Amino acid sequence: MKKVFILTGEPSGDKLASKIISQIKMSRTDIEYLSVGGEYLKALNIKSLYNLKEVTYIGFTSVILNIFKIKKKINETVKEIIKFKPDILFSVDSPDFTLRISKKVKKINPNIKTIHFVAPQIWVWRKNRLKKLKSFLDHILLLFPFEKKYFDQKKINSTFVGHPLLEDSKINEIDIFKIIKDKKKIFSIFPGSRLSEINILTPILINFIKMMNKKYNDFFYIFHVTPDHSNIIQSLLQKEDLQNCKTISDPELKSQLLKSSKFAVAKSGTISLEICNFNVPSVIIYKMNLINFLIVKMLVNVKFANIINIAADREIIPELLQSKCNENNIFEVVDRILNNNEALNKQILDVQEIISKFKTNKSSNLASSILLDHL
């Protein structure tokens, strides 16, 4: 029996990995799996060595403060992978965690094929990292077509497979009005998947909703969260006595509710592509502590945080970052777009033009076939 170890470092990577592994499971039943994963891989009956929360850190200062804990977890994970003896180590995203493990595993056992999905954003920073990747990765699967040239230059095996979250997928129709009170319009909120993000962004988002409630009475706000953080946010909402808000952590419900949303406010990240794929207008927000922000500012060489804006080289989706990320600014921008049908439609059309270049409509199939080829 063949063996595959799936290595993720946060919920978005867990979700991407599950899309590909579910494809493999449909065609092959002779593969044993083990992982560092979350709710999505768990839904495929794939055991995780430990809870993702144990390795999900954000920001340079958080990493520095937890450096010994992270190193210990990396060494623990390497030991378990070597013990499992997989044919393939399939790492997904979270490069500062997953690639450190891949490098150590490859050094100990060069026979293990190492395939990484979601290339490190070398086009944003750390281009000198490319040479190092070649020494321990057998193949890199790319989300975006413009990434390929960077890896070709260094003769690193890579394939543009597209983004699995942009694939046409069937969503089970659910009567959302069993969840939404008074048949109000849905407004999706994405406060992040890491506790550090939630702690910073949720109070801002709650104040934003209070401002919205003074002007609009026809919205119901859905907080899209992981099961681990649902109770935390729900308790904050109850404390503020916000009756038109609810947390949702069920993956199918999340997709259905997002698809039916009138608007979204989301933490910068992978989720933005899903929002765009459902033709939902949005605003992107992000905030980190000052030290982390200054470090990032010194290192990055792009003007925007959102991949749509980076690809377009202009701000299609409004970004409210750092000092601009406050309830007043979010309300002002959302209010302005909501009351301008031309702006709403223009954002949707401009976004579709960009993401059409990211789509292959067979991303999961392409990625799974590459893994199977290496088996």
N, C-alpha and C positions, 0 to 999 in steps of 0.2 A: 504493500500500500504506500502511495506517495504521501508526502507531508508538506504542508504549507503553514508557516508562521506569519500571522498578520500583525503588524506593529503600527499602532496609532498613538497619538499623544494628546488628542482633544476630540470633542464631539463631532466637529465638522469632518475630521479625517475618518472617524468611525463610520460616519454616514457614507462617505465616498467609497470606502473599502467595502462596505456591505453591498453596494450596487454591483461591484465587480464580482465579489465572491458569490453572490446569489446567481449570477450568470453561470459561473463555473459549476455550481451545485446542480444546476439544471441539466448539464451535459455529462458530468462525471460524479460517480458515487464512490469512487475508490480513493478518495483523498481524505486524510486526517488533518484536522485544523486545531491550532491553538493560537491564542492572541493576547495582545494588550489592547482591549477594545472597550466599547460602551454598549449602550442600549440597542443599537442597530445590529451589531454582530451577535449580541446576545439573542436577538430575535431570530437569528439563523442557527441557533443552538450551538454557538461557538464559545467555548469557555475562555474567560480572560484570567490572566495571572493575578491581576489585582484591579481595583477600581481606578478608572481614569483620573479621578480627583487627586490621586496621589502624585500625579506627574504634571498636572495642568497648571503651569505657572505662566505669568505674563509680565512683560517688562523687564528691563535689565536689572533694576534694583531687587525685584522679587526673585530673580534667578540667583543673584549674588547672595541674598539673604538665605536662600535655600540650597546653596551650592553643594554642601556636603550631603544633604538629603538626596539631591538629584544624582550625584555621583554614585551614591550607594544604590539607588534604584536602577541606574544604568548597568552597573556591574551585576546586580541581582538578575536583571532581565537577560543580559548576555549569557550568564550561567545557565538560565532556564532554556534559552534558545539552543545552546550547544547540547544540552542534555536531551532536548526534544529531537535533535538531528533532522531538521527540515530539509527538503530538497530545495525549497525556495523560502527566502525571507522577503516578504512583501511589506515594505514600509510605506506609510502614507502620511504626507504632510509633516508638520511639526519638526522641521529639519534639525533644529538644535538638540532635539532629543533623539529622534529616530535615526538620523544619520551617524550620530556618535556610536549608537549601538551597532548599526550595520558595519561600520568601520572595524570595530573590535571583533565582531563575529567573523568577518571575512579574514581577518588576520589569524584567528584561531583555527578556522576551518574554511580554506579557500574553495572547497567543493560546494559549499552552499551558494546557490545563485541569489544574488541580491538585486531586487527590482524595486525602484522607488517611484511612487506616484505623487504628483504635484512638485515640480522642480523648485528648488530654492530660488527665490526671486532675485537672481543675480543681476537682472536688469534694473533692480531697485538699488541694490547695494552688494558689496563683497564679490565683485567679479573674479577676484583672485582665488576664490573658492573652487572654481571649475577644475583646476589641475588636480586638486585633492580628490574630487569626486571620481575621477577616472580611475584612481588607484583601488577603489573598493566597490564600485557599483557596476553591475553587468548591463543594466538597462534603466533608462529613465522614461517615464510616461508623462507627456506634456499636456497641459490643459489648453494652452494658447498657441496658435500657429507662429507668432512672432518670436517665441522662445527658441525654436529649432536652430536658428542660425548661430546662437551662442554655443550650443553643444556641438554642432557640426564643426565649428572652428577648432575645437579642441579634440575632435574625433571621438566623442563620447556617444555610445549607442543610445539613440533616443527616438521616440515616435510620438507624433502629435496625435492624440486620441480624442481630444475634445473634452468637454465637461459633462460628466454623467448627469449632473443636476439640470442640464439643459435638454436632456432627452425628452422626447414625447412619451409621457407615461400616463397610464390610466389611473385615475383617482376614484376610489369608491365614493359614490354619491351619498352624502350624509345629510339628514335634515338638520341644517345648522341652526334653525330657529328653535330647536329644542335646547340649544345652548345660549343663543342670543335672545335677550329679553326684548319684548315689544317690537320685534322685527326691525331693529335699528341697523344702520349701515356699519359694516365691520371696518375697524381701523386696527391694523396689525402693528404690534410693537415688539422689537427684538432687542432686549437689553444686554445680550451677550451670553456666552456659555460658561464663562469663568467667573468665579466668585468675586475676584478683584474688579472685573468690569461691572458686574451687577451692583456692587457696593457703591461705585462711583456714579453710574448712569441711572439707576432706578429712582433715586430721589429727584433727579432732574426731570425724568420722564413723568413722574407723579405730579410734579408742579406744572409741567406742560399740560397734562390732562386737565388739571384744575382750571387752567386758563382757557382751554378749549371748551370746557363745560359751561363757562360763562357766556360763550357766544353760540355754541352748537349744542343742541339737545337730541340730535338724531344719530349719534355715534355710540358704538359699543367697542371698547378697547380690549383686544386680545393680546396678552403677553405670551409670546412663544418662548418656552423655556425647556430646560432639561428636567427630568424627574427629580434630580438631586436638589434643584433650586426652586422648584415649584412652591413649596411651603414657605420659603423665605419671602418670596415676592408676594404671595397671597396674604401673608400676615401683615406686610407693609400696606397693602391695598385696604385690608380690613381696618387697620389702625387709622387710615385716612378716611374711612367710611365712603370709599368710592364704589358706588353701586353699579356703575356701568363699565366694570373692568373684571377680567377673569384670566387666570393662567391656564394654559393648555400645554401638555407635554406629550400627548399621544401623537406619533408621527403622521398617521393618516388624517387625523383631525386637523393638525397643523397645516398640512398641504391644502386640504379642502377650504379651511378658513382663509388662508393666504390667497388662494385662487379667487375667493369671493370678496376680497377686501377692496375698499374704495381707495385706501391710501396706506402707506407704511412709513414708519420711522425705524431705522435699523442701525445697530452698531456696525461700523465698517468691517467687512469681511466677506466670506464665501456666500453668506445668506443673500447678499445683494443680487447675485446672479439669479437665484431662485425667484426673488421678488420681480426682477426684470422679465424673467421667462414667463411669468403669469400676467404680464402687461399691467402691473400695479405701479402707479407713480410713487416716488419715495423721496426721502431725505436721509442722508447718511450722517451719523454723528460719531464722535469718538473723543475720549478724554483720558489722559494718563497723568501720573504725577510729573512735576516739573523736571526732575532730574532725568527721567526716562525720555521725556519730550526733547530735552536739549541734546541728549545722546543721539536720538533718532534723527533729529534735524541735521546734525553734523554728518551722519552716515548716508542718508538717502539722497538719491539724485533724480527724483521725479517730483513733479509739481503737485500731484494729486494722491489721495489715499485709495480711492475707489478704482477698480480695474476698468470699469466702463469709461471713466474719465481719463484714465491713463492711456487706454487704447485710442480714444478719440482726440487726445491732447487738448481737451477743453472740458469745462464743467457742464456736463449734461445733467447729472444728478447733483443737486446742491450738497455741499459738504460743510458741516459745522464741526470744526475740530478745535480742541483745546479751549482757549478763552471764548471762542465763538459758540462752544457747546454749552448753552444754558437755556433755560425754559423760555425766556423772552425771545431769543433768536429763533428757536425751533418753532414757536408759535407764529412768529412773524412770517417765516418762510412758508410754513404749511398753510397758513391762512391765505397768503397771497396766491399760492398755486391752486388751492381748492376753489378759489373764487375766479379762476381764469381758465376756462375750458381749453383755450388755445394753448396755454402753457402745459396743461395736463396732457393733451394729445401730442404736443410736440416732444415732450420728454419720452413718451411711449414710443413714438416713431423713431426718434434718434437712437434710443436704446436698442430697438430691434435691428436697426442697421448695423450696429456694432456687434451684438451677440450672434447675429447670423454668421459672422466670420469665425465664431468660437464653436459652432455646432458641427457635429458630424452625424448626429442622429443615430449613431451606433457606437458611442463612446465605450459603454460597458462591454460590448461585444469585442471591440478592438483590444481593449485592455486585457480582458480575460483570455483572448486568443494568444496574446504575447506571453502571459503567464503559463498557459498550457504548452506553448512551444518550448519554453524553458524546462518544463517537466520532462 
